[in-house]
Amino acid sequence: MPNDLIAAHIPRLRRYARALTGERSRADDLVQDTLERAWTRFHLWQRGSNLRAWLFTVMHNVFVNQHHKNKTQRMEALDDAAPELAVPDNSEQSLQLRDLHKALEQLSLEYREVLLLVGLEQMSYAEVAEILKIPLGTVMSRLARGREQLRALLSGQAPAPLRRVK
């Protein structure tokens, strides 16, 4: 039954969507759109292949489509409130999480996606390459550059400009 197979992955989809969008309502919409698309296209999933990777690929595609659409429309967010944190607001951890969230938002989408899939979702480089439809070397490169920029942002430095290799 597709319901049971897909339902097992909803918590991870929600967590990734929340980290990717930074807003609860947008994350919920992204998960709903992902589940709707996965359900209507479930016949395209190949039995025996990685369902989790397939669902994250669907989510990636939905997110990219929405991201491009929103870029052209420039819709204003109705809820600019900071996301709810799992720790009290006055704790050191809360401040660190807030800083991490702000730093992640400053990264380009390409770096943020790879960092979240590897770091948050603990996916292998091969799974990330499959989901994002990019070569394995590109995953490793984006992860290294994303980590470097994230470290710089968290330490209060401006991220180093990208170097062109000829």
Order of alpha helices (4+ residues) and beta strands (2+ residues): alpha-alpha-alpha-alpha-alpha-alpha-alpha-alpha
